[in-house]
Amino acid sequence: MKTESKIEKNRFKNFSAEKKLELAIQLRNSAIELKRAALREFHPTWSEEKVVEEVKKIFLYART
């Protein structure tokens, strides 16, 4: 497993800054879409505007 981890680490290390940014944006967009889908599932009566508003709040105040 350690060698696989090193290979992955080296793979991303060789990416250009532009490619890293592109991947980060794609990851963020995927997270937003997943959260939207989850909120729609948990709150089927919410309007689309309410879902979008809640997603914005969630990501605005998110912590790692």
Beta strands, then each sheet from edge to edge (+ up, - down):
end
